């Protein structure tokens, strides 16, 4: 765990020709002596604490075939000289502090099989740095600041299996992506694509994410019940009235801030709990709290609507190299909590998870997020960001660090105000943390349970007061009869009292000495 200066590491590389410096807690900047590594073909220094710019002295490394430099603190402009490393077949640069744009000269890298760039700030890029390539099979450009129209003649990539364009500002008709319909994964969410959803995209062999492209429209084709799709279209204008039941459609419209059904206001809820990745669980605190079942497999892209409890879970993301688990669990006991079962299961994603609670009454709420790292042990590290109501509350959140160890529980508590009946919780990967410990694809957000309640009433809300119903006609008639009877009795009492007093007065007059 001791920090090793990068200068010493480079000296070791030069003398021993070690190619992999990943996960070594290296610190400092990359020294100019890297120029002496001109014969090096593989250089991985990902998952360290390196800082400063990527030095120009690295330009002689033209024999490099594989370069991994993600999850560091390297900053400055994106290194343009990497475009001269034309022997590269595997390039991965993300999860750092680099500034765009991506050099157009990257189109020279025609031997690339795997190109994974991401998490760039600074100047925007255009998509024209992607070359025509028969070699490229994995292209990930998540959050690269790419803007503008997707080319009408897209790059020719016949062997592409994985395309990730998420979280850019790309526009144009969605049908421009049709040349890549044979890929296994196509992630185009959080952009500005428009037009109708081509029916060719709706197929079981393709995991498709077009979420949060508000100008994508058209009809969702009917899908046989025995055909499982991986498709996420939340945040689009797609008409799903023919494809999903009316209850799901009603809740989704509310989620999209369209025509939120009045019932979600009249039947407003004030609490919510879900056992992420696990079965329904009930705990007493001291009143019973029911954590809903959350075991629906969303595939590599999808969402699930729970109409009875008024919530939605949404997910996108898969590792390009390995089928990624959406659920993880452990049989080991989680110590330090009176609710251990909650922490033994979790829902996870390689990119992003959303939970939406629909129909909350207006007011202040306490949000509790439950975590326990049950997959990655040291030297691995899981890091991700957490947003609530589109506001970032945690960056580089490290479950193990916060909990004080592996398989230990930790919670986050956050106060939030709900004004439009919908609460949105977003957990997303930012390119940070290890990728391959204990297995390839072990990264991204993970959450064990979620609970939401009013601060003044942390237990499940008491049942609402019964409404007072209007009286029926029979009730009205009975009331009238009872009223008349009461008046008659009162009149009789008064009359008898008057008669009695008159009789006493007459008796006194006739017999004054009586």
VOGU-3710 file (C-alpha; in Angstrom, 3 decimals, decimal comma):
1> xxxxxxxxxx> 0,000/0,000/0,000  3,018/2,320/0,128  3,203/4,970/-2,570  6,024/4,280/-5,065  7,459/7,241/-7,007  6,994/6,877/-10,756  10,684/7,693/-11,371  11,748/4,515/-9,559  9,126/2,517/-11,426  10,389/3,720/-14,800
11> xxxxxxxxxx> 13,949/2,807/-13,825  12,721/-0,682/-13,000  10,921/-0,898/-16,331  14,048/0,169/-18,217  16,276/-2,401/-16,494  13,821/-5,295/-16,203  11,532/-4,538/-19,169  8,447/-4,960/-16,972  5,410/-4,047/-19,046  2,598/-3,884/-16,470
21> xxxxxxxxxx> 2,699/-1,248/-13,708  -1,046/-1,248/-13,046  -2,507/-1,311/-9,505  0,784/-0,336/-7,842  -0,134/2,902/-6,060  2,431/4,791/-8,127  2,594/8,528/-7,559  4,167/11,605/-9,110  4,478/12,565/-12,747  5,653/10,485/-15,693
31> xxxxxxxxxx> 9,400/11,253/-16,053  11,065/12,072/-19,400  13,076/8,837/-19,195  10,133/7,068/-20,771  11,825/8,009/-24,052  14,239/5,137/-23,329  11,387/2,632/-23,644  11,244/2,872/-27,430  11,168/-0,918/-27,878  8,314/-1,439/-25,459
41> xxxxxxxxxx> 5,216/-3,008/-27,031  2,889/-3,201/-24,021  2,648/-0,550/-21,314  -0,101/-0,592/-18,689  0,077/1,942/-15,845  -3,636/2,194/-15,094  -5,104/2,383/-11,560  -2,362/4,424/-9,902  -2,034/7,947/-8,500  -0,023/9,505/-11,317
51> xxxxxxxxxx> -0,462/13,216/-11,930  0,773/15,986/-14,188  0,723/15,940/-18,001  1,568/13,053/-20,255  5,082/14,125/-21,344  6,002/14,831/-24,957  9,091/12,701/-24,377  6,760/9,708/-24,725  6,584/10,270/-28,482  9,352/7,713/-29,340
61> xxxxxxxxxx> 7,180/4,839/-28,070  6,102/3,984/-31,587  6,338/0,231/-31,124  3,570/0,260/-28,556  0,726/-2,102/-29,344  -1,182/-1,817/-26,063  -1,425/1,323/-23,899  -3,608/1,500/-20,775  -3,494/4,737/-18,765  -6,924/4,989/-17,132
71> xxxxxxxxxx> -7,781/5,810/-13,492  -5,003/8,290/-12,713  -4,857/12,034/-12,138  -3,034/12,828/-15,373  -4,117/16,204/-16,714  -3,564/18,605/-19,577  -4,503/18,371/-23,224  -5,217/15,003/-24,773  -1,800/13,752/-26,039  -1,762/14,377/-29,771
81> xxxxxxxxxx> 1,438/12,398/-30,393  -0,391/9,141/-29,550  -1,802/9,406/-33,083  1,714/8,470/-34,238  1,616/5,122/-32,432  0,235/3,430/-35,520  1,029/-0,088/-34,244  -1,512/0,276/-31,455  -4,202/-2,388/-31,308  -5,483/-1,614/-27,781
91> xxxxxxxxxx> -5,814/1,957/-26,416  -7,665/2,806/-23,191  -7,658/6,393/-21,849  -10,427/7,415/-19,438  -11,148/8,253/-15,808  -8,537/11,029/-15,590  -8,380/14,846/-15,883  -7,522/15,193/-19,556  -8,932/17,985/-21,713  -10,306/17,590/-25,216
101> xxxxxxxxxx> -10,465/17,718/-28,102  -9,568/14,268/-29,363  -7,044/14,856/-32,181  -8,379/14,233/-35,676  -5,094/12,481/-36,426  -6,424/9,512/-34,470  -7,861/8,442/-37,789  -4,309/7,170/-38,492  -4,741/4,390/-35,929  -6,182/1,889/-38,377
111> xxxxxxxxxx> -4,812/-1,175/-36,542  -6,868/-0,596/-33,421  -9,071/-3,451/-32,236  -10,073/-1,808/-28,973  -10,465/1,966/-28,575  -11,832/3,126/-25,224  -11,786/6,867/-24,467  -13,842/8,804/-21,960  -14,349/11,380/-19,205  -12,874/14,321/-21,104
121> xxxxxxxxxx> -13,415/17,954/-20,184  -12,370/21,060/-22,084  -12,895/21,674/-25,781  -15,414/19,608/-27,735  -14,554/16,987/-30,308  -16,196/15,844/-33,515  -16,763/12,267/-34,572  -14,488/12,438/-37,636  -11,432/10,983/-35,849  -12,892/7,470/-36,227
131> xxxxxxxxxx> -11,338/5,738/-39,244  -12,840/3,112/-41,504  -11,483/-0,084/-39,990  -11,966/-3,789/-40,499  -10,112/-4,405/-37,219  -12,083/-2,300/-34,732  -14,424/-4,437/-32,644  -14,834/-2,330/-29,470  -15,397/1,435/-29,652  -16,241/3,212/-26,398
141> xxxxxxxxxx> -16,465/7,021/-26,457  -18,504/7,636/-23,305  -18,501/11,271/-22,116  -15,917/12,539/-24,589  -17,494/15,917/-25,327  -18,347/14,867/-28,889  -20,757/17,291/-30,544  -22,446/17,796/-33,878  -24,259/15,750/-36,449  -23,467/12,072/-36,752
151> xxxxxxxxxx> -22,038/11,663/-40,274  -24,488/10,749/-43,000  -21,861/8,290/-44,207  -20,790/6,646/-40,930  -17,386/4,990/-40,538  -17,234/1,517/-42,013  -16,731/-0,866/-39,099  -17,829/-4,325/-40,252  -16,537/-6,206/-37,198  -17,859/-3,855/-34,534
161> xxxxxxxxxx> -19,466/-5,685/-31,597  -19,592/-2,898/-28,986  -20,389/0,797/-29,536  -20,773/3,238/-26,635  -21,589/6,873/-27,489  -23,323/7,725/-24,206  -23,294/11,173/-22,593  -22,150/13,251/-25,538  -24,033/15,850/-27,575  -24,458/13,980/-30,844
171> xxxxxxxxxx> -27,425/14,764/-33,069  -28,973/13,465/-36,273  -31,478/10,809/-37,219  -31,229/7,616/-35,174  -31,310/5,598/-38,393  -27,743/6,804/-39,099  -26,633/4,157/-36,589  -28,268/1,331/-38,575  -24,926/0,173/-40,051  -24,081/-1,040/-36,532
181> xxxxxxxxxx> -27,292/-3,004/-35,913  -25,306/-6,268/-36,007  -23,343/-5,249/-32,924  -24,130/-6,932/-29,618  -24,210/-3,631/-27,700  -25,218/-0,194/-28,946  -25,350/2,545/-26,311  -26,460/5,952/-27,601  -28,236/7,328/-24,536  -27,990/10,883/-23,220
191> xxxxxxxxxx> -27,530/12,557/-26,619  -29,709/14,541/-29,023  -30,558/11,921/-31,622  -33,978/12,310/-33,206  -36,416/10,604/-35,573  -38,272/7,328/-35,439  -36,974/4,175/-33,795  -36,105/1,789/-36,670  -37,732/-1,604/-36,237  -34,400/-3,234/-37,180
201> xxxxxxxxxx> -32,974/-2,135/-33,835  -35,618/-4,000/-31,821  -34,164/-7,505/-31,732  -33,065/-9,919/-28,974  -29,474/-10,079/-30,236  -28,881/-6,331/-29,683  -28,683/-4,505/-26,340  -29,895/-1,005/-27,247  -29,829/2,127/-25,095  -31,459/5,256/-26,530
211> xxxxxxxxxx> -32,580/6,697/-23,184  -32,669/10,451/-22,650  -32,828/11,349/-26,323  -36,035/13,407/-26,016  -36,573/13,799/-29,785  -36,611/10,082/-30,628  -40,201/9,093/-31,395  -42,292/6,556/-33,238  -44,052/3,402/-32,105  -42,461/0,625/-30,097
221> xxxxxxxxxx> -43,103/-2,529/-32,145  -45,143/-5,327/-30,635  -42,884/-7,913/-29,057  -43,847/-11,554/-28,481  -43,923/-12,387/-24,788  -41,374/-15,172/-25,253  -38,835/-12,811/-26,862  -36,586/-11,074/-24,309  -35,355/-7,637/-25,364  -32,548/-5,506/-23,917
231> xxxxxxxxxx> -33,913/-2,043/-24,663  -33,949/1,164/-22,634  -35,981/4,075/-24,032  -36,780/6,043/-20,855  -36,668/9,775/-21,556  -37,715/9,519/-25,230  -40,971/10,403/-27,005  -41,580/6,818/-28,181  -45,240/5,766/-28,139  -45,475/2,519/-26,181
241> xxxxxxxxxx> -49,264/2,314/-25,958  -49,417/-0,811/-28,148  -46,518/-2,597/-26,472  -46,969/-2,276/-22,697  -49,944/-2,406/-20,371  -51,842/0,730/-19,454  -50,654/0,776/-15,832  -46,984/0,777/-16,890  -47,696/3,433/-19,515  -49,471/5,630/-16,982
251> xxxxxxxxxx> -46,550/5,490/-14,570  -43,958/6,084/-17,323  -45,859/9,157/-18,503  -45,691/10,460/-14,953  -41,970/9,690/-14,893  -41,447/11,629/-18,125  -43,381/14,590/-16,732  -46,007/14,129/-19,439  -49,596/13,502/-18,364  -49,072/12,351/-14,802
261> xxxxxxxxxx> -52,228/10,442/-13,899  -54,258/12,159/-11,178  -54,215/8,991/-9,090  -50,519/9,504/-8,329  -51,491/12,744/-6,602  -54,673/11,597/-4,902  -52,975/8,370/-3,718  -49,664/10,031/-2,892  -47,159/7,950/-0,907  -44,800/9,168/1,799
271> xxxxxxxxxx> -42,379/6,226/2,122  -40,561/3,681/-0,028  -38,053/0,844/0,470  -36,454/-1,660/-1,920  -34,009/-4,547/-1,426  -31,811/-3,924/-4,467  -31,005/-7,213/-6,187  -32,834/-9,211/-3,510  -36,167/-10,670/-2,480  -38,812/-8,867/-0,454
281> xxxxxxxxxx> -37,605/-8,437/3,122  -39,429/-7,141/6,194  -37,745/-5,540/9,192  -39,146/-3,892/12,319  -37,877/-0,443/13,338  -40,000/-0,784/15,539  -42,910/-0,827/13,056  -42,636/-3,244/10,099  -40,740/-1,879/7,069  -41,165/-3,812/3,817
291> xxxxxxxxxx> -38,246/-3,675/1,371  -39,678/-4,542/-2,051  -38,403/-7,344/-4,266  -35,938/-6,132/-6,938  -34,864/-9,257/-8,811  -35,972/-8,465/-12,364  -33,051/-9,038/-14,747  -32,721/-5,957/-16,971  -30,190/-7,494/-19,348  -27,493/-5,208/-20,743
301> xxxxxxxxxx> -30,026/-2,344/-21,081  -33,560/-2,067/-19,784  -35,958/-1,000/-17,065  -38,660/-2,469/-14,855  -41,878/-0,769/-13,736  -43,387/-1,726/-10,382  -46,890/-0,288/-10,680  -48,196/-1,585/-7,367  -45,515/0,216/-5,345  -44,993/3,049/-7,875
311> xxxxxxxxxx> -41,273/2,823/-8,658  -39,005/2,159/-11,637  -35,471/0,758/-11,861  -33,429/1,492/-15,005  -30,003/0,261/-16,088  -27,546/0,508/-18,978  -24,088/-0,900/-19,368  -22,085/-4,067/-19,923  -18,402/-4,832/-19,986  -17,208/-5,132/-23,608
321> xxxxxxxxxx> -15,146/-8,258/-22,935  -17,286/-10,304/-20,563  -20,954/-10,941/-19,879  -21,582/-8,758/-16,868  -23,598/-9,834/-13,794  -26,501/-7,560/-12,898  -26,853/-9,084/-9,424  -24,208/-10,092/-6,899  -24,593/-11,893/-3,587  -22,667/-13,516/-0,781
331> xxxxxxxxxx> -23,468/-16,211/1,771  -20,998/-14,679/4,207  -22,485/-12,929/7,229  -22,336/-9,128/7,129  -21,322/-7,984/10,607  -22,065/-4,650/12,207  -25,755/-4,407/11,292  -29,092/-5,705/12,539  -30,257/-6,094/8,918  -27,534/-8,381/7,455
341> xxxxxxxxxx> -29,724/-9,892/4,724  -30,095/-6,499/3,059  -26,344/-6,306/2,482  -25,890/-9,868/1,196  -27,418/-9,019/-2,200  -26,967/-6,025/-4,488  -27,850/-4,718/-7,917  -24,878/-3,550/-9,968  -24,129/-2,047/-13,382  -21,085/-1,386/-15,542
351> xxxxxxxxxx> -22,332/2,093/-16,385  -25,467/3,521/-14,752  -28,385/2,699/-12,443  -31,469/4,827/-11,840  -34,227/4,401/-9,284  -37,357/6,538/-9,650  -40,011/6,752/-6,937  -43,275/8,070/-8,408  -46,225/9,624/-6,614  -44,523/11,097/-3,555
361> xxxxxxxxxx> -46,467/13,856/-1,887  -44,764/17,246/-1,884  -42,390/17,800/1,008  -39,040/16,964/2,573  -37,740/13,378/2,609  -34,817/11,442/4,029  -33,070/9,181/1,512  -31,032/6,268/2,878  -28,709/4,315/0,584  -27,336/0,985/1,887
371> xxxxxxxxxx> -23,978/-0,391/0,680  -21,565/-3,256/1,332  -18,728/-4,272/-0,995  -19,174/-8,022/-1,470  -17,189/-8,518/-4,695  -13,933/-6,526/-4,903  -11,154/-7,020/-2,344  -7,808/-5,203/-2,265  -5,906/-4,287/-4,332  -9,099/-3,791/-6,322
381> xxxxxxxxxx> -11,224/-0,700/-5,832  -14,773/0,207/-6,856  -15,453/3,940/-7,428  -18,621/5,610/-8,700  -20,676/8,806/-8,446  -24,084/9,324/-6,823  -26,670/11,949/-7,853  -30,035/12,625/-6,218  -32,547/14,859/-8,024  -29,788/15,589/-10,605
391> xxxxxxxxxx> -27,481/16,959/-7,901  -24,153/15,223/-7,271  -23,778/14,167/-3,626  -20,764/11,813/-3,922  -17,822/11,649/-6,333  -15,456/8,661/-6,407  -17,542/6,955/-3,741  -15,549/4,013/-2,333  -17,753/1,566/-0,406  -14,851/-0,316/1,199
401> xxxxxxxxxx> -13,182/2,882/2,374  -16,401/4,332/3,792  -17,319/1,063/5,535  -13,828/0,409/6,886  -13,346/-2,890/5,107  -14,614/-5,607/2,778  -18,068/-7,078/3,487  -18,851/-4,331/5,976  -22,001/-2,165/5,832  -22,184/1,577/5,335
411> xxxxxxxxxx> -25,080/3,939/4,667  -25,521/7,376/3,138  -28,300/9,618/4,454  -29,403/12,628/2,434  -32,233/15,130/2,845  -34,154/16,159/-0,268  -37,286/18,103/-1,195  -39,770/16,598/-3,677  -42,003/19,065/-5,512  -43,127/17,222/-8,664
421> xxxxxxxxxx> -44,033/13,792/-7,190  -40,894/12,052/-8,607  -37,654/11,270/-6,744  -34,671/10,319/-8,935  -31,598/8,451/-7,645  -28,743/7,994/-10,125  -25,582/5,931/-9,520  -23,045/5,991/-12,349  -19,503/4,922/-13,216  -17,023/7,707/-13,970
431> xxxxxxxxxx> -14,197/5,639/-15,444  -12,469/5,304/-12,081  -11,462/2,269/-10,042  -10,062/-1,087/-11,103  -11,581/-2,984/-14,010  -10,534/-6,558/-13,559  -10,263/-7,611/-9,889  -11,369/-10,314/-9,081  -12,607/-10,746/-12,663  -12,839/-8,686/-15,836
441> xxxxxxxxxx> -15,865/-6,420/-15,610  -15,815/-5,942/-11,818  -16,494/-2,211/-11,666  -19,333/0,311/-11,713  -22,059/1,238/-9,220  -23,409/-1,232/-6,669  -26,219/-0,692/-4,152  -27,747/-3,038/-1,561  -30,960/-1,240/-0,579  -32,758/2,106/-0,697
451> xxxxxxxxxx> -35,197/3,631/1,749  -37,115/6,932/1,551  -39,294/8,398/4,282  -40,545/11,623/5,800  -38,044/12,917/8,408  -40,767/13,376/11,005  -42,036/9,808/10,487  -39,147/7,385/9,819  -41,323/4,282/10,071  -43,837/3,234/7,500
461> xxxxxxxxxx> -46,505/5,870/7,216  -49,737/5,225/9,148  -52,773/4,406/7,043  -54,555/7,526/5,800  -57,650/8,697/7,633  -60,868/7,336/6,170  -62,724/9,888/4,071  -66,137/10,965/5,386  -68,716/9,911/2,815  -71,735/12,065/1,858
471> xxxxxxxxxx> -75,088/10,915/3,368  -77,399/8,855/1,160  -81,082/9,681/0,472  -82,185/7,011/2,962  -79,907/8,573/5,557  -81,474/11,955/4,811  -85,031/10,548/5,199  -84,112/8,860/8,467  -82,621/12,135/9,670  -85,785/14,057/8,819
481> xxxxxxxxxx> -88,008/11,507/10,609  -85,741/11,551/13,663  -85,836/15,335/13,690  -89,635/15,471/13,537  -89,895/12,882/16,305  -87,530/14,889/18,488  -89,589/18,045/17,905  -92,800/16,231/18,777  -91,342/14,906/22,015  -90,064/18,360/22,922
491> xxxxxxxxxx> -93,494/19,897/22,188  -95,239/17,259/24,319  -92,869/17,930/27,231  -93,445/21,659/27,001  -97,270/21,237/26,730  -97,428/18,920/29,729  -95,343/21,343/31,759  -97,688/24,213/30,905  -100,789/22,171/31,821  -99,227/21,129/35,145
501> xxxxxxxxxx> -98,350/24,730/36,099  -101,889/25,935/35,160  -103,467/23,199/37,320  -101,296/24,159/40,327  -102,290/27,840/39,925  -106,049/27,001/39,856  -105,709/24,849/42,965  -104,041/27,671/44,881  -106,795/30,138/43,910  -109,619/27,854/45,057
511> xxxx> -107,939/26,720/48,244  -105,666/29,505/49,387  -105,217/27,987/52,860  -104,485/24,513/51,590
//
